[in-house]
């Protein structure tokens, strides 16, 4: 029987909600799946990430911040992508 949802109950570690093109593509990633799928795209070299208070972080800065502050549920944006830690 197909489940009408994705069960992440047993997953340990951080999860990120990623969105491209204003909802055109929405994915949930672990740090490993994010790197496996997007390392070759230049995402990890991109800068200009931020929210109202922080401008010009690199993507690596954003991930480091979300790992250091897991309770921070801000959405970070750059160009056509947003990312938020959901667990």
Buried (B, 14 or more C-beta within 10 A) or exposed (E): EEEEEEEEEEEEEBBBBBBBEEEEEEEBBBBEBBBEEBEEEEBBEBBEBBEEEEEEBBBBBBBEBBEEEEEEEBEBBBEEBBBBBEE
